[in-house]
Amino acid sequence: MAEFGSGGLMDWVLFEGTAEYCIVDVAEILREGLRVGADGLVIHRWQPIPNQYALTHDSLLANRIRIAGSVLSISLIDLIHVSVTHWWSTRVHDGWS
């Protein structure tokens, strides 16, 4: 885990998978947010392939985190996918407001 500055910005790996599959636990993500007193989360995923685009399950995951987080007053600011040459943002590409 790395901390940056006094604003409490943190970055750490919660889950690791393969290029094809990674099990993600929404409760674990929100538990860590509560543990550090987060108001919001930006979740990023590295995909070691040339192009990145979101699949249906990515949007479903983002919506599950948004809904569960709203109950706990933790907002999902964005879910970002990064690949070798591209990136995809749930906020930008799915039109979150």
CNS distance restraints for C-alpha pairs under 8 A (distance, minus, plus):
assign (resid   1 and name CA) (resid  10 and name CA) 7.13 0.50 0.50
assign (resid   1 and name CA) (resid  11 and name CA) 5.87 0.50 0.50
assign (resid   1 and name CA) (resid  12 and name CA) 4.39 0.50 0.50
assign (resid   1 and name CA) (resid  13 and name CA) 7.24 0.50 0.50
assign (resid   2 and name CA) (resid  10 and name CA) 5.74 0.50 0.50
assign (resid   2 and name CA) (resid  11 and name CA) 5.40 0.50 0.50
assign (resid   2 and name CA) (resid  12 and name CA) 6.35 0.50 0.50
assign (resid   3 and name CA) (resid   8 and name CA) 6.70 0.50 0.50
assign (resid   3 and name CA) (resid   9 and name CA) 5.88 0.50 0.50
assign (resid   3 and name CA) (resid  10 and name CA) 4.54 0.50 0.50
assign (resid   3 and name CA) (resid  11 and name CA) 6.60 0.50 0.50
assign (resid   4 and name CA) (resid   8 and name CA) 6.60 0.50 0.50
assign (resid   4 and name CA) (resid   9 and name CA) 5.28 0.50 0.50
assign (resid   4 and name CA) (resid  10 and name CA) 6.19 0.50 0.50
assign (resid   5 and name CA) (resid   9 and name CA) 6.83 0.50 0.50
assign (resid  14 and name CA) (resid  29 and name CA) 7.48 0.50 0.50
assign (resid  15 and name CA) (resid  22 and name CA) 7.29 0.50 0.50
assign (resid  15 and name CA) (resid  23 and name CA) 7.26 0.50 0.50
assign (resid  15 and name CA) (resid  24 and name CA) 6.51 0.50 0.50
assign (resid  16 and name CA) (resid  22 and name CA) 6.36 0.50 0.50
assign (resid  16 and name CA) (resid  23 and name CA) 7.97 0.50 0.50
assign (resid  17 and name CA) (resid  21 and name CA) 5.71 0.50 0.50
assign (resid  17 and name CA) (resid  22 and name CA) 4.14 0.50 0.50
assign (resid  17 and name CA) (resid  23 and name CA) 7.00 0.50 0.50
assign (resid  18 and name CA) (resid  22 and name CA) 6.23 0.50 0.50
assign (resid  19 and name CA) (resid  47 and name CA) 6.30 0.50 0.50
assign (resid  19 and name CA) (resid  48 and name CA) 6.40 0.50 0.50
assign (resid  19 and name CA) (resid  49 and name CA) 7.67 0.50 0.50
assign (resid  25 and name CA) (resid  29 and name CA) 6.55 0.50 0.50
assign (resid  26 and name CA) (resid  30 and name CA) 6.35 0.50 0.50
assign (resid  26 and name CA) (resid  64 and name CA) 7.48 0.50 0.50
assign (resid  26 and name CA) (resid  65 and name CA) 6.13 0.50 0.50
assign (resid  27 and name CA) (resid  31 and name CA) 5.90 0.50 0.50
assign (resid  28 and name CA) (resid  32 and name CA) 6.22 0.50 0.50
assign (resid  29 and name CA) (resid  33 and name CA) 6.41 0.50 0.50
assign (resid  30 and name CA) (resid  34 and name CA) 6.16 0.50 0.50
assign (resid  30 and name CA) (resid  65 and name CA) 7.86 0.50 0.50
assign (resid  30 and name CA) (resid  69 and name CA) 6.65 0.50 0.50
assign (resid  30 and name CA) (resid  74 and name CA) 7.79 0.50 0.50
assign (resid  31 and name CA) (resid  35 and name CA) 6.06 0.50 0.50
assign (resid  32 and name CA) (resid  36 and name CA) 6.36 0.50 0.50
assign (resid  33 and name CA) (resid  37 and name CA) 6.05 0.50 0.50
assign (resid  33 and name CA) (resid  38 and name CA) 4.99 0.50 0.50
assign (resid  33 and name CA) (resid  39 and name CA) 7.79 0.50 0.50
assign (resid  33 and name CA) (resid  40 and name CA) 7.80 0.50 0.50
assign (resid  33 and name CA) (resid  41 and name CA) 7.36 0.50 0.50
assign (resid  33 and name CA) (resid  74 and name CA) 7.43 0.50 0.50
assign (resid  34 and name CA) (resid  38 and name CA) 6.09 0.50 0.50
assign (resid  38 and name CA) (resid  74 and name CA) 6.67 0.50 0.50
assign (resid  39 and name CA) (resid  73 and name CA) 6.92 0.50 0.50
assign (resid  39 and name CA) (resid  74 and name CA) 4.97 0.50 0.50
assign (resid  39 and name CA) (resid  75 and name CA) 6.41 0.50 0.50
assign (resid  40 and name CA) (resid  74 and name CA) 5.04 0.50 0.50
assign (resid  40 and name CA) (resid  75 and name CA) 4.46 0.50 0.50
assign (resid  40 and name CA) (resid  76 and name CA) 5.58 0.50 0.50
assign (resid  40 and name CA) (resid  77 and name CA) 6.02 0.50 0.50
assign (resid  41 and name CA) (resid  74 and name CA) 7.22 0.50 0.50
assign (resid  41 and name CA) (resid  75 and name CA) 6.28 0.50 0.50
assign (resid  41 and name CA) (resid  76 and name CA) 4.88 0.50 0.50
assign (resid  41 and name CA) (resid  77 and name CA) 5.53 0.50 0.50
assign (resid  41 and name CA) (resid  78 and name CA) 7.09 0.50 0.50
assign (resid  42 and name CA) (resid  76 and name CA) 6.24 0.50 0.50
assign (resid  42 and name CA) (resid  77 and name CA) 5.29 0.50 0.50
assign (resid  42 and name CA) (resid  78 and name CA) 4.90 0.50 0.50
assign (resid  42 and name CA) (resid  79 and name CA) 5.95 0.50 0.50
assign (resid  42 and name CA) (resid  80 and name CA) 7.53 0.50 0.50
assign (resid  43 and name CA) (resid  76 and name CA) 7.89 0.50 0.50
assign (resid  43 and name CA) (resid  78 and name CA) 6.30 0.50 0.50
assign (resid  43 and name CA) (resid  79 and name CA) 4.76 0.50 0.50
assign (resid  43 and name CA) (resid  80 and name CA) 6.17 0.50 0.50
assign (resid  44 and name CA) (resid  79 and name CA) 5.69 0.50 0.50
assign (resid  44 and name CA) (resid  80 and name CA) 4.57 0.50 0.50
assign (resid  44 and name CA) (resid  81 and name CA) 5.70 0.50 0.50
assign (resid  44 and name CA) (resid  82 and name CA) 7.30 0.50 0.50
assign (resid  45 and name CA) (resid  79 and name CA) 7.85 0.50 0.50
assign (resid  45 and name CA) (resid  80 and name CA) 6.26 0.50 0.50
assign (resid  45 and name CA) (resid  81 and name CA) 4.80 0.50 0.50
assign (resid  45 and name CA) (resid  82 and name CA) 6.11 0.50 0.50
assign (resid  46 and name CA) (resid  81 and name CA) 6.06 0.50 0.50
assign (resid  46 and name CA) (resid  82 and name CA) 4.95 0.50 0.50
assign (resid  46 and name CA) (resid  83 and name CA) 5.95 0.50 0.50
assign (resid  47 and name CA) (resid  52 and name CA) 7.13 0.50 0.50
assign (resid  47 and name CA) (resid  81 and name CA) 7.02 0.50 0.50
assign (resid  47 and name CA) (resid  82 and name CA) 6.03 0.50 0.50
assign (resid  47 and name CA) (resid  83 and name CA) 4.89 0.50 0.50
assign (resid  47 and name CA) (resid  84 and name CA) 7.56 0.50 0.50
assign (resid  48 and name CA) (resid  83 and name CA) 5.65 0.50 0.50
assign (resid  48 and name CA) (resid  84 and name CA) 6.18 0.50 0.50
assign (resid  49 and name CA) (resid  83 and name CA) 5.73 0.50 0.50
assign (resid  49 and name CA) (resid  84 and name CA) 5.93 0.50 0.50
assign (resid  50 and name CA) (resid  83 and name CA) 6.02 0.50 0.50
assign (resid  50 and name CA) (resid  84 and name CA) 4.90 0.50 0.50
assign (resid  50 and name CA) (resid  85 and name CA) 5.60 0.50 0.50
assign (resid  50 and name CA) (resid  86 and name CA) 7.26 0.50 0.50
assign (resid  51 and name CA) (resid  83 and name CA) 5.95 0.50 0.50
assign (resid  51 and name CA) (resid  84 and name CA) 6.79 0.50 0.50
assign (resid  51 and name CA) (resid  85 and name CA) 6.15 0.50 0.50
assign (resid  51 and name CA) (resid  86 and name CA) 5.60 0.50 0.50
assign (resid  51 and name CA) (resid  87 and name CA) 7.95 0.50 0.50
assign (resid  52 and name CA) (resid  81 and name CA) 6.83 0.50 0.50
assign (resid  52 and name CA) (resid  82 and name CA) 6.67 0.50 0.50
assign (resid  52 and name CA) (resid  83 and name CA) 5.48 0.50 0.50
assign (resid  52 and name CA) (resid  86 and name CA) 5.80 0.50 0.50
assign (resid  52 and name CA) (resid  87 and name CA) 6.09 0.50 0.50
assign (resid  52 and name CA) (resid  88 and name CA) 6.62 0.50 0.50
assign (resid  53 and name CA) (resid  81 and name CA) 7.63 0.50 0.50
assign (resid  53 and name CA) (resid  87 and name CA) 7.58 0.50 0.50
assign (resid  53 and name CA) (resid  88 and name CA) 6.06 0.50 0.50
assign (resid  54 and name CA) (resid  58 and name CA) 5.84 0.50 0.50
assign (resid  54 and name CA) (resid  59 and name CA) 7.16 0.50 0.50
assign (resid  54 and name CA) (resid  81 and name CA) 7.67 0.50 0.50
assign (resid  54 and name CA) (resid  88 and name CA) 6.93 0.50 0.50
assign (resid  55 and name CA) (resid  59 and name CA) 6.87 0.50 0.50
assign (resid  56 and name CA) (resid  60 and name CA) 6.31 0.50 0.50
assign (resid  57 and name CA) (resid  61 and name CA) 5.99 0.50 0.50
assign (resid  58 and name CA) (resid  62 and name CA) 6.24 0.50 0.50
assign (resid  59 and name CA) (resid  63 and name CA) 6.20 0.50 0.50
assign (resid  59 and name CA) (resid  90 and name CA) 7.28 0.50 0.50
assign (resid  60 and name CA) (resid  64 and name CA) 6.15 0.50 0.50
assign (resid  61 and name CA) (resid  65 and name CA) 6.24 0.50 0.50
assign (resid  62 and name CA) (resid  66 and name CA) 6.13 0.50 0.50
assign (resid  62 and name CA) (resid  76 and name CA) 7.84 0.50 0.50
assign (resid  62 and name CA) (resid  79 and name CA) 6.58 0.50 0.50
assign (resid  62 and name CA) (resid  90 and name CA) 7.66 0.50 0.50
assign (resid  63 and name CA) (resid  67 and name CA) 6.09 0.50 0.50
assign (resid  64 and name CA) (resid  68 and name CA) 6.07 0.50 0.50
assign (resid  65 and name CA) (resid  69 and name CA) 5.66 0.50 0.50
assign (resid  65 and name CA) (resid  76 and name CA) 6.83 0.50 0.50
assign (resid  66 and name CA) (resid  70 and name CA) 6.07 0.50 0.50
assign (resid  66 and name CA) (resid  75 and name CA) 6.33 0.50 0.50
assign (resid  66 and name CA) (resid  76 and name CA) 5.42 0.50 0.50
assign (resid  67 and name CA) (resid  71 and name CA) 6.85 0.50 0.50
assign (resid  68 and name CA) (resid  72 and name CA) 6.94 0.50 0.50
assign (resid  69 and name CA) (resid  73 and name CA) 5.99 0.50 0.50
assign (resid  69 and name CA) (resid  74 and name CA) 4.69 0.50 0.50
assign (resid  69 and name CA) (resid  75 and name CA) 5.76 0.50 0.50
assign (resid  69 and name CA) (resid  76 and name CA) 7.03 0.50 0.50
assign (resid  70 and name CA) (resid  74 and name CA) 5.65 0.50 0.50
assign (resid  70 and name CA) (resid  75 and name CA) 6.03 0.50 0.50
assign (resid  77 and name CA) (resid  91 and name CA) 7.61 0.50 0.50
assign (resid  78 and name CA) (resid  89 and name CA) 6.74 0.50 0.50
assign (resid  78 and name CA) (resid  90 and name CA) 6.01 0.50 0.50
assign (resid  78 and name CA) (resid  91 and name CA) 5.58 0.50 0.50
assign (resid  79 and name CA) (resid  89 and name CA) 6.01 0.50 0.50
assign (resid  79 and name CA) (resid  90 and name CA) 5.39 0.50 0.50
assign (resid  79 and name CA) (resid  91 and name CA) 7.26 0.50 0.50
assign (resid  80 and name CA) (resid  87 and name CA) 7.13 0.50 0.50
assign (resid  80 and name CA) (resid  88 and name CA) 5.75 0.50 0.50
assign (resid  80 and name CA) (resid  89 and name CA) 4.55 0.50 0.50
assign (resid  80 and name CA) (resid  90 and name CA) 6.35 0.50 0.50
assign (resid  81 and name CA) (resid  87 and name CA) 5.52 0.50 0.50
assign (resid  81 and name CA) (resid  88 and name CA) 5.08 0.50 0.50
assign (resid  81 and name CA) (resid  89 and name CA) 6.43 0.50 0.50
assign (resid  82 and name CA) (resid  86 and name CA) 6.22 0.50 0.50
assign (resid  82 and name CA) (resid  87 and name CA) 4.44 0.50 0.50
assign (resid  82 and name CA) (resid  88 and name CA) 6.58 0.50 0.50
assign (resid  83 and name CA) (resid  87 and name CA) 5.99 0.50 0.50
assign (resid  88 and name CA) (resid  92 and name CA) 7.85 0.50 0.50
assign (resid  88 and name CA) (resid  93 and name CA) 6.90 0.50 0.50
assign (resid  89 and name CA) (resid  93 and name CA) 5.69 0.50 0.50
assign (resid  89 and name CA) (resid  94 and name CA) 7.67 0.50 0.50
assign (resid  90 and name CA) (resid  94 and name CA) 5.16 0.50 0.50
assign (resid  90 and name CA) (resid  95 and name CA) 7.36 0.50 0.50
assign (resid  90 and name CA) (resid  96 and name CA) 7.22 0.50 0.50
assign (resid  91 and name CA) (resid  95 and name CA) 5.56 0.50 0.50
assign (resid  91 and name CA) (resid  96 and name CA) 4.67 0.50 0.50
assign (resid  91 and name CA) (resid  97 and name CA) 7.38 0.50 0.50
assign (resid  92 and name CA) (resid  96 and name CA) 6.77 0.50 0.50
